[in-house]
Amino acid sequence: MTFTAVDHIATPVLDIAYEHAGDPTGIPVVLLHGFPYDARAYDKVAAELVAVGGYSVYAPYLRGFGKTRFQSETDLRSGQQGAIGQDLLDFIDALGLDRPIVGGYDWGGRAACIVAALWPGRVRGLVTVDGYNIQDIAHSGEPSKPEWEATYWYQYYFHSDRGRRGLERNREELCELLWRTWSPTWTAASAEFAASAPSLHNPDFVGVVVHSYRHRFGLAEGDPRYRAIEERLAFGTEIGVPTVVLESGADGVGGPGFAESGDRELFTGRFEYRKVDGVGHNLPQEAPGAFAEAVHLLGSE
């Protein structure tokens, strides 16, 4: 493992736990995991970037994961997209990072896309898995392909109190199942899950996850502090920073679909698309070389 011991930084809402590797004077890179993963997704990516040299790599634990904690006991345990986007911006500010490259997948890819879209002057470039990850909440009630809908069962499960109890009581079994089914070609999924499982026992994990999957479907109110961000995101905000889109060729949730999504027009800056065949949902952990190469492409400009 390349990362050093977990460190912490205080932001207005969170005490964010994060891991760091590389040259502190190098190009900053912030790598963000998704649900239900953690910073272990980027161990090998960080190792490759450190080997190249010239990068300062940070991997924060998202709200509800690992040792990241809320500053206040009374704050809504929100998992809405505006919250995780603001968390990333706050993390960049707290560490004083100068225009980092931001990258991620799943929830982390969404946070990276949000910061790149709303605060483009704050980032050098974007690596996003599966494309434009900002949610279109206004149209969340519209159905997708039936074969894709079948893979979203966990989202609908979390809409119910039964699902909340299921996540609370069976979090490791449920999340390991997601790891395996979302990455059907990754034979190491179950073995690798063990290293990330402790991050799912954060006391706010269930609350944040359930709120996330309810809010995105209009089933839960958001935290008022993020209302302005959500309003800005509601209009298909374009992303103008240099971007590399990586698409998982064997993604078991939703499936690859960037080419037919119509999202290409939302990327208005320098753009490159790369499909990574035979790789599932957890792309940086399954294909760290492809992810590190995308970061290095932006860092070399």
FIRO-51974 format. One record per residue: residue in one letter; x, y, z of N, C-alpha, C, O in turn. Coordinates in steps of 0.2 Angstrom, whole numbers, plus 5000, padded with zeros to 4 digits. Atoms other than C-alpha are relative to their C-alpha. Example, Ala and Ser with C-alpha at 12.3 -4.5 7.8 and 13.67 -1.06 7.14 Angstrom:
% FIRO-51974
a500449945000506249785039500450065000500950055003s499649944999506849955036499650055003499950115004
END
This chain:
% FIRO-51974
m500449945000500050005000500450065000500950075004t499649945001500750174995499850065005500250105007f500349944996499650295005500349995007500549945010t499749994993500350355022499449995005498849975003a500650014995499250335038499550064999499650114996v500649965000497550415039500150075003500450075009d500049934997497550605042499350035000498950004997h500749974999496150725046500150084998500650114999i500049925001495650905040499350025002498849995000a500649974998494251005047499750054995500150094992t500449965005492951085035499450025004499350005010p500649974996491351185040499549955002499249965008v500550054998490351025041500349945002500049905007l499850074999491450875042500850015003501150065002d499250014998493150815050500149944995499949894996i499950055005493750725034500649965001501249995002a499550055000494850575035500349994993499949994988y499750005007496050565020500749965001501049965006e499450035001497550475014500450034995500150064990h499649965005499050545005500649964998500949925002a499450035002500550494995500350044995500050084992g499749965005501850574984500350065002500450075008d499749944998502750734983499650055002499250084998p500449954998501950864993500050074996499650114996t500049945005502550994980499849994993499850034989g500250025007501950904965499350024998498950055002i500649985003500350924955499549965005499549905005p500550034995498850894968499549964996499349984991v500550045003497650754963499649975006499849945011v500450024995496150714973499549954997499249964992l500350065003495350544970499449985005499649975011l500650014995493650504977499649934998499549924992h500350065000492850334980499250014999498950065000g500750005000491050284978499749965005500049945010f500450044995489650184987500049934996499949924990p499850014993490050054994500749985001500949935003y499250015000491950074993500350055004500050085009d499749954996493250175001500750024997500850004991a499449985003495050244998500449944998500949954994r499650065003495750064995499950004993500449964990a500150005007495050084978500650034996500750024990y499549965004496550204974500749985002501250015001d499350014998498050114982500549994994501050024994k499650015005498750054966500050064995500650074992v500049935004498250214956500650045003501050075000a499549954997499250314969500749974999501250014998a499350025001500750194968500250014993500850034992e499749995007500850214949500150074999500650094996l499849935000500750404951500650025003501050065001v499449994996502050404964500649984996501150014996a499450035004503150294953500250054994500850064992v499949955005502950424939500450065002500850094999g499749944997503350564950499750064999499450074993g500349935001502750744952499350015002499050065000y500750004998501050704960500050005007500349965011s500250014993500350734977499349985000498850014999v500650045000498950614979499650005006499949985011y500550004994497450634991499449954999499149964993a500650045000496050504994499650015006499749985011p500449994994494750575006499549945001499349914996y500550044999493450465014499350045000499350095003l500749965001491650525009499750005007499849965011r500450004994490450575022499649945001499349914996g500350064999489750425030500549944999500349885000f499550065001491350315027500650015004500850075005g499450004997492850275036500050045007499550035010k500049964994493350395050499850074999499950115003t500349945001492550545042499450015004499049965005r500649994995491350625055499750074999500150124996f500349935000490150765055500250045006500350015012q499849954995490650915066499450015005499550025011s500649994996488850925073499649945000499449914995e500450064999487750795080499350014997498949964996t500749985002486150885074500050014992499450014990d500049995008486650905055499649944997499749894999l500350055004485550815043500649954997501049984994r499550055003486550655038499849994992499649944990s500250005007486250705020500549974995501149974996g499650035005486950605005499950034993500150004988q500249975006486250724992500750024996501250034999q499449995004487450764977500350075002500950085001g499749944998487550944982500550005006500950045007a499650014994488250894999500749974998501250005001i499350035001489650784992500450044995501050044996g499749955004490050914979500350065004500950075004q499849954995490251044993500649985004501050015006d499550034996491250925003500750004997501250015000l499450005004492550904989500350075000500950085001l499849935001492651094987500350025007500850055007d499849994993492851115006500749975002501150005005f499450044999494250985006500650034997501150044999i499549965003495151074993500250065003500850085003d499849944996495051235002500449995006500850035008a499750014993495551165019500749984999501150005003l499350025001497151095012500450054996501050044995g499749955004497451245001500349974994500949994992l499850035006497651134986499950054994499450084993d500049965006498051234970499849974994500249934991r500350025007496951184955500249925000500649904995p499850075001497050994958499649974994499149994992i500450045004496550864946499549965004499849935009v500550034996494950784952499849944996499749944990g500250065004494450604948499649965005499749965011g500350054996493250474954499549964996499449974990y500550045003491850354950499449995005499550005011d500650014995490050324957499950075004500050125001w500149934996489750454971500650044999500550104998g499449965000491550514970500150034993500350094992g500049975007491450534951499550065000499650114996r500549945000489850644954500350065004500250115001a499749944997490750754967500550034996500550094995a499549975004492150774955499750044994499950104992c500449965005490950824941499750065002499750114998i500349944997490050944952500550065001500350114998v499549944999491551044957500350024993500450084992a499749985006492251044939499550044996499750084992a500549965003490551104933499950075003499850124999l500249944996490151234946500650055001500550115002w499449964998491951294950500649984996501149964998p499550025004492951264935500750035001501250004999g499349974998494351384940500449975005501049995006r499650034994494751284955500349934998500749905003v499750065001495251124946500450004993500350044989r499650015006496551074933499749964994499849974988g500350055005495650934925499649955004499649955010l500550054997494350794928500149934997500149934990v500050075003494450604926499349975003499349975009t500750024997492650534928499849934996499949934990v500250065002492150354926499250004998498850025002d500750015003490550324915499750074999499150074997g500249945003490450504910499750065005500050075010y500449954997489250644916499649975006499149955005n500350044994488850584934499550055004499250035009i500549964997487750734939499349984999499149974993q500750025001485950684943499650054997499650114999d500549965002484550744934499349985004498949945002i500550014995483350744949499350014997498849984999a500649985002481950824940499749954995499049944995h500350065004481750674928500249945003500249894999s499850064997482250544940499449955000499549895001g500650055000480450464939499949974993499549934992e500150035007480750424920500449935000500949935003p499750075000481150234918500650004995500650034989s499450015005482750174909499849934997499349904998k500150065003482950014900499949945006500249955011p500250054995482149864909500649965003500749955009e499450044998483849764910500450055005500850025009w499649954996484649924918499650005007499950005012e500449994994483149944930500149945005500149955011a499950064995483449764937500650015004500649985009t499449994996485149814942500050055006500450065010y500149944995484549964952499649985006499350025010w500550024994483549854965500250035006499850045010y499849974994484649914979499750075002499650095007q500349934999484050094976499350005002499150035007y500750014998482250044977499949975007499549995011y500050034994482649934992500150055006499850055011f499949954995483350085002499550055000499550095005h500649955000481750184998499649985006499250025008s500550034995480850075011500450005007501049995007d499750014993481150055030500349935000500749925004r499850075000481349875027500850004997501249974999g499450005002482849915016500550045004501150025005r499649974995483550035029500249955005500849955007r499850054995483549895042500449954997500949925000g499650055003484249775029500750034999501249995001l499349975001485749895026500350005007500949995008e499749994993485949925045500249935002500849925005r499850074997485949735050500449964995500849924998n499650055005486749655034500550044996500650024990r499749965004487849795028500649974996500749984990e499550035004489349685024499849954995500149954989e500350055005488349545016499750044994499950024988l500449975005487349665006500650044995500550034989c499549965004488849775000500549964997500749974991e499650055004489949624996499649974994499949964989l500450025006488549564985500050054994500150044988l500049955005488549734976500750004997500750014991w499350005003490449724974500049954995500349964989r500050065004490249554966499650014993499849994988t500550005005488749584955500250064995500150064989w499849945004489349764949500749994996500850024991s499450025003491049684944500149934999500549895002p500050085001490649514937500649974997500649914998t499450045002492349484929500550015005501149985003w499449994995493349534944500049955005499649955010t500050064995493749374953500350025007500249985011a499749984994494649464967499550045004499750075010a500549954997493049564972499949985008500050035012s500250024993492649464988500650015004500650035010a499450004996494449454994500250085001500450095007e499849934999494749644991499550045004499750085008f500549974995493149685000500250005007500050055010a499850004993493849635016500350065003500250085009a499649944998495049785017499550065000499750115004s500449945000493649905014499450005004499150055006a500650014995492249835025500050045006499550065008p500149964994492749925040499850074999499550105004s500349935001492350095032499350005000499050065000l500750005000490550035031499750015007499150015007h500250004993490450035050500050075003499950085009n500149934998490450225051499350015003498849995000p500750004997489050275063499550044995498950034996d500449965004488350395049499949964993499549994989f500050035006488450265035499349994997499150014992v500750025002486650205034499650064999499350064994g500449945000485950375037500150044993499750064990v499849965006486950455023499849964993499649994989v500250045005486650315011499350004998499150014992v500750005001484850305013499750064998499350074993h500249945002484650485012500250024992499850054988s499849995007485650484995499549974996499350004991y500450045005484550354987499350025000498950014996r500749985000482950434993500050074997499550094993h500049945002483450614989500050014992499650054989r499949995007483950584971499349984996499349994990f500750015003482150514968499550045002498950035001g500549964998481250654976499649985006499150005007l500450034995480750554991500350025007500050015012a499749974994481750655004500250074999500550094994e499849935001482050835007500750015001501049975005g499249995000483850905005500150045006499750075009d499849964995484850995018500050074997500250094991p500049935003484451185015500650034998500650084994r499449965002486251235015500349984993500750024991y499850025007486451144998499550024995499650004989r500549995005484951214990500250044994500050034988a499849965006485851344979500449964996500449964990i499650055004487051204973499549964996499649954990e500550045003485551094969499650044994499550014989e500449965005484651234960500550014993500250014988r499549995006486251264949500149944996500249944990l499950075003486451074945499349984996499449944992a500650025003484651064939499950024993499450004990f500149975007484951144922500549974996500750004991g499550045004486251014915500650054999500850064993t499449965000487751124919500649974996500749914997e499550025004489151104906500749995004500850035009i499350014997490951044911500550024995500549994989g499549985005492251144902500749995001501250014997v499350024998493851084911500249944996499849904993p499850065003494950964902499849935003499949935009t500350064997494150794904500249944997500249934991v499950065003494550614902499449955003499349955009v500650054998492950494903500349934999500549914993l499950075001493350314906499349965001498949985006e500650045000491950184903500249935002500649904998s499950074999491950014911499649964995499049974995g500350055005491549884898499649955003499249924999a500450064997490849754910499750025006499749995011d500349974994489949864922499449965002498949964997g500650044999488649764931499450045003498950015004v500649964998487549904937499950064994500350104993g500149955005486750004923500349984993500049984988g499750025006487949944910500350064996500150114998p499749945004489050044898499550034996499150004992g500549975004488050174889500250074999499750114997f499849935001489050334887499850024993499650084992a500149985007488950334868499350024999499150064994e500749995002487050324868499650055005499050065005s500349964995486750444883499950074998499450105001g500049935002486950604874500350055004500350115004d499749954995488050674888500650034997500950075000r499449975003489550704876499950085000500450115001e500049935002488850874872500050055007500150115006l499949964994488950924891500750015002500950055006f499349994999490850914890500250054995500350034989t499949955005491351074881500850025000501050064995g499349985000493251084885500449944996500149904993r499650065003494650964879499849945003499749935009f500450064998493950794880500349944997500549944991e499850065003494550614878499649955003499449955009y500550064998493450454879500449945000500749924994r499650075001494250284883499649955004499449955009k500450064998493250124885500549955003501049934999v499550054997494149994897499649945000499249925004d500350065001493549824891500149955006500749955009g499950054996493249684903500050025008500249985012v500049984993493149794919499450025002499050054999g500649984997491749824931499950075003500350115001h500249934997491049964941500650035004500650095004n499549974995492549984953500750014995501249984997l499550005005493650034938500750025003501249985001p499349994998495150114948500349945004501049945003q499850054996495349964959500149944995500649904996e499950055005495149844944500550014995500849964992a499649985006496149934931500450065002500350124999p499749944997497250054941500550034995500650094994g499649975005498450074926499650054995499950104994a500449965004497050144915499850075003499850125000f500249944996496550264929500650055000500550114999a499449964999498250324933500350034993500550094993e499849985007498650344914499650074998499850114995a500449945002497150464912500250065005500250125002v499749954996497750564927500650034997500750094997h499449985002499450574920499950044993500350094992l500149965006498750634903499850075002500150124998l500249934998497950784912500650045003500750105002g499449974997499550814922500550024996500950064997s499449995005500650814907499850064996500350094992e500149945005499750964898500350065003500250115000
END
